[in-house]
Amino acid sequence: MDNEDVLLKVEHLCQYFKMGPGRELKAVDDVSFEIKKGEVFGLVGESGCGKTTTGRSIIKLYDITSGDVYFKGQRICAGTRSYNNEIAALRAAFRDEKAALNQQCADEIAAGADEQTTKSKYAEQIAAASERTNAAVAEVKTRRAAAVHDQKCCDKDYAAKQVKIITEEMNARLDACSTEEERAAVRAEYKDRLRIAKRERIVNQIQMIFQDPIGSLDPRMTVRDIISEGLVIKGVRDKQYIDERVFELLERVGLVREHAGRYPHEFSGGQRQRIGIARSVIMEPELIIADEPVSALDVSIQAQVINLLNELRDNLGISVLFIAHDLSVVKYFSDRIAVMYYGKIMELATSDELFKNPMHPYTRALLSAIPLPDPIYEKKRQRIVYNPLADHDYSVDKPTMRELTEGHFVYCNEAEFERFKAELKP
């Protein structure tokens, strides 16, 4: 995959929640994937598998435990658990090496070697090992400090970069001005753009559509205030511009401008979800995280909302992380699909490939649960039950993500990998 086409890159994302002394819930455990520009990436799985937590971690609603998230080449999320574990492992290895050297020293002395010479020799080896360990620990601490900085200051760094770009652009325009009136107009524009740039955040380019169209809208705010809230926070003060943008987006999502003065309780569930979509699109994001946007809607309304998202994707070039339960909807809407189970990705492939060659037993179980409006087929449909204890033997050969064919990854061990290759359909 060309790195220039990668919009979002998730590497070894872990999100653990504390459940009391010494207990953790591994909601997301070592998840990695990439989303290209203009792509719809589907994330499916049963309730509680970690889909929503993955989306919320990417948009920084949670501080991730470990791993990295890169957006447009800039790291926006970074956890420190892996660095702490690496430092602990280095120090434990040094302790083991020191104990082994001390034991060798004692054995040689017991065998009759000169005590002073032997102790001096092993003291030098221990000192050298200590120096190597300290250097390695210092290098890990440097990487950990960079991760902490990116986690806390990615928005500040992005704003500083935007300020620099605008400053260079406006200085060039000022140099090209021939009259004082032109310079005054450019200075006024520069001041306004600079004020907005200082409040710019890279995460603003990632927006989220929430699952519950009722709970995600403030009942005390009008539709205009709900949709325009992002622009106001960003620092836009031109009320006429804000109203025009709100009216434009209301019409784009299938509503009318008269709806701007109403409150959320005056709309149906599908209309509320359209308002939520308009709220996310007004910020002109490059990535939208759609967290089960149709699961709370009637079937007839689901198709309308999916078609609306498809239209926005085609017209605005927005990438979408589409989180859902319904594999049939995901197949229609997504370019690539990742299947999650208990915090891990079990299988990742293009939409057509996943439905043609479902390899992991859990993927096959999900596909067998898709109902069709055909009573004859439904009578004969065989449902597959996934039981990880019965379907896998990971006591010796541990599983990892392996590439079965180009772009088709399966979480399996070596024996399963060979079996899956033999079962592949041409």
N, C-alpha and C positions, 0 to 999 in steps of 0.2 A: 504494500500500500504506500503510495506517495505521501510523504510527510506533509507536503503542501496542501493536500486534500483533507488531512485530518483536522477536524475542528475540535473534538474533545477526545482526550486520551486518559483512560483510567488504568492505573497500574497497581495491582496488589492491594486494592481497597479493602480495608477491614474496619468494621464499625461494631464495637463491643459496648454493651451496657452493663453497668454494675447491678447485681441482684443481691447484694449483701456482702458480708465479710468473706473474701476469698471466692466469690461466685461471680461469673460473668455470663451474659447471653451474647453469643456470637451471631448477631443479626445479619451481618455481611462478613464473609470470611474469604479473603484472598480473591477478589473479583477483578478481572482485567478485561477491557474491551476498548474499541475505538469507534467513533462516529465521524463519518466523512461529511463534508459540506453538502447540504441539500439532501441528505439521506434520512430515511425514517428507520430507526433502530428499535425493534420490538423487544420488550423484556416481559416474559410470561412466567407463570408459576402459580402454585396454590397460595391461599391466604397464609400470611406469616412467613413466607419464604425469603423476604428481604427486598422485594422489588421497590416498594415505596421508600424504605430506608436508604437504598442506593441512590434514588433520585434526590431525596432530601439532603444526603451527604454531599452530593455533587454541587448542589446550589448553596451549600454552606449553612443550612439550617442546623446541622450538627457539626461539631468538631470531630473529624475522623480520628480513629484510634491509630491506624497505620496505613501506609501506602501514599500514593500521589495522584492528583488529578490535574491535568494540563488542559487549558483552554486557549486556543489560538497560539499555542507554543509557550504560554506563560503558566507557571505552576500556581494554582489558586487554592489548592488544598494539600496539606501535608500532615501526616501523623508522625509521632515520635516513638511509638512502641517498638518498631523494628530496629531503630538505632539503639534504644536502651537494651534490647535483647542482644544486639551485636556486641555492645560494650561488655555486657555481662558474660557472653560466651568467650570473648577474648581474655577477660580476667580469669575465668574459670579454667581456660586452657593453660594460662600461665601458672596458675596454682598447681594444676596437675603436672605440668612440666617441671616445676620447681620441686614438687614432692618426689618425682621420679629421679631427678638429679641428686637430691639429697640421699635417696635410698641407694643409688649407685655409689655415691661417695662413701656411705657407711659400709657397703659391701666390700669395696676395694680396701678400706682401712682394716676391716675384719679379716680380709685375706692376707694382710701383711704389708700393704703399701704404706709409704711414708705419710703420716697423718697430715703434717703441715703442707707438704707439696700437693697432696690430693685435695685437701680443703681449698687451697688457693686456686687449683685448676677448676674445681666445680663452682667456686664463688664467681670466677670470671664468666663461666657459662651462664650462671643464673643472672648475673648483671647484664649480660648481652641479651638474654631472653626478656628481662625486665625492660630494657631499652626498646626492644622491638615492640613489645606489648604497649608501652606508653606511647610510642609513635603511632601505632595503629589506632589506639583509643583516641588520641588527639585528632587523627584524621576523621574518625567517625563523629566526634564531637563537633568538628567543623561542618560536616554535612548536616548534622542535627540542627546546628544553629541556623544554617541556611534554610532548612525546612521550617523552623519556627518563624523565621523572618517572612518567608513566603506566605505562610498561613495567616499571619497577623497583618502584613503590610502589602499584600498583593494589590489591593485597591489603591492604596496611597502611591505605590510605584506606578500603577497604570495612569492615575491622575497626573502625576508629574510628567509622564511621557506625553500625555495629551497636551498639557500646558506648553511643553517644549515645542511640539509640532505647531500649535497655534501661534506661538510667539514668533517662530521663524517665518511662518506664512504671512502673518500680519506685518512684520517688519519689512518683508519684501514688498508688500502692497503699499506701505507707507513711503518707501523709497521711490516707488513708481508714481506717487501722487504729484500733480503739478500745481495744484492750488491749495490754499489753506482750508477751503470748504471741504474738499475731498479728504484732506487729512483728518479733519474733525469728524467726518462721517465714519472713516475707517477706525479712528480711535474709539468712537462710541461702540461700533460693532465689536472691536477687539476687547473692550472692557466687559461687554455682555457675554461674549463667548468664553472669555477667560474665567469669569465668575462661574459659569456652568461647568467648564472643564475641571476646575478645582474640586467640584463635587461629583465628578464622574467616577463610576465604579465599574470594574470589568465584569462583575457578577450581574450588573444590570443587563448585560447582553445574554443572560440566561434567565428565562422566565418560566413560571410554573403554572399549569392549569390543574386545579385541585379536584379531587374525586367528588366531594360533596358540593354541589352548586348552591346549596342553602347556607351551610356553615362557613363557606369561604367568602361570603359577601357581608359587609357590615350593614345591618338592618337600619341604622340611623343615618346612613349616607345615601344621597341620591345616586342614580346611575352615572351622572356626569362626574360627581366627586369620586366615585369608585374607579372609573376608567382613567381619570386624569390625575389620580393621586401620585402615580409614579413620576409624571412630568413635574408636578409641583415640588416633590421631594428633590428632584434633580436640579431645580432652580429656575425653571421656566416661569416667567411672570406675565407673558403676553396672554391675556384672557381671551382675546379674539382668536389667536392661534390655537389655544387649548380647545376652545369650543369647536373650531373647524375640524381639528383632529378627532374629537369625540364624535361629532356628527358623521364624519367620513367613515370611522370604524364601525359605528352602529349600523350604517347602511351596508358596509362590507360583510358584516356577520349576519345579515338578514333581519335587522331591526330597523326602526325608523327614528329620526331625530327627535320626534316628540317623546320618545321613551326616556330621554336624558333627564327629565325632571321628575321621574317616578322613583319609587323605592323598590327594593328587591322583592318584598312580599307581594307586589302587584304582578309578578311574572310567574310563568310556569317553569318547571324544572329545566326544560330545554332552552327556554329564553334566558334563564339565569346562567346556564353554562355558556351561552353565547356572550353574555356580558363578561364572564370570566375570561373567555378567549380574547375579547376586545381589550380587556385590561392588560393582558400579557403582550398583545401585539403592538400596543401604542408605544412601548419602549423600543420598538424596532430591534428585537432580539435576533441573534443568529442561531440560537438554540432554544427550543421549547421543550420542557419536561411535562408531558401530558400524563398525569397520574390517574389512570382509569377514568378518563373523562366521560365515558358513556355508560359506565356500569350502573349508575343511579337513574338512568333514563329509560323511557319506554323504547321498545324495539324500533318502532317507526321513527322516533326522534334520533335514535342512535345513528341510523344511516345518514340523516341530515347533518349531524355534527361531524361525522367522519368525512363526509363529502366537503364540508366547510374547511376542515383541517387540510384536506388534500388540495383544495383551491388555494388556501393561504400558502401552502408549501410550494405550489407551482408558481404563483404570482410573486411571492416575496423571497423565494429561495431559502426558506427557513428549514433548518434541520430539526428533527423531532426525536426525542426519546419517548417512545410510546409504551406505557406500562399498562398491562391488561391481563385479564384472566382468559378471555375468549380467544382461542387460537384461530377460529375462523375469521374474526375481525382483524386480528393481527396479520394473518396471511394476506388479506386484501390490502392492508394499509402499509405494511412494512417491507423494506428492502432486505434487511437481515434480521434474524431472530435469535435471541439468547434465552435458553430455558434455565430457570433457577429452581433450586431445591435446597432448603435448609441453609440459606446463606451462600451457596456456591453455584456457579454456572456449570450445569451438567452437559450442555451442548450448545454450540453456536454455529450457525450456517446461514446461507441465503434462504429466503422464504421458500423458493421452489425446491431447493436441495433438502431442506429440513422435512418438507412434506413428502418428498420422493424417497429419501433415505433416512428415516428416523432411526438412529442407532442406539441411543441410551434407553434402557428400559423405562425410565421415568418419562421421557419424551413420547415413547410409544403408548404409555398409559394415558397421558394427556390427550393424545390424538384419538385414542379409542373412546374418549368421553365426549367427543364432539357430536351433538345430535344433528340429525338431518330431517327436513320435513318430508319424510318418506316412510310411511308406516310399515311397508314390507321390509325395507332396509333396517328399520329400528327393531323389528322382531328378531332379525338374524344378527344384529350387531353384537360382537363379542367384546366385552369390556375387559381391559387388562388391568390387573391390580399390581402396583409396584410395592415390593417388599425389599428394602435394601439389604436386610440380613440374609434373605434367601437368594437374592439375585447376584450378590457380589461376595467374593472371598478376598478381603484386603488384609488378612492376617500377616502375610509375608510380603506380597507384591503390592506396594502402595500405589494409589491412582494419582495421575497428573493430567493436565490438559494436553492432549495430543492432537496433531493435525492429521486427520484421516485422508482428506483430499484438500486441494487448495481452497482455503477459506472455511473448511468444515472441521470444527474442533469438537472433541468429545472428552469428557472427564472419565478416564478409565486406566486400568493397569495394562501391563504388557500382554498378558494372555487375552484380555478382552479386546485389546487393540488389534491383535492378529485375527481374532474371530470376526470383528466388525469389518475388517478389510475383505475378508472372504465373503461376507454377506452383502457387500455393496452392489447396488444395481447399476448397470451401465447407463 
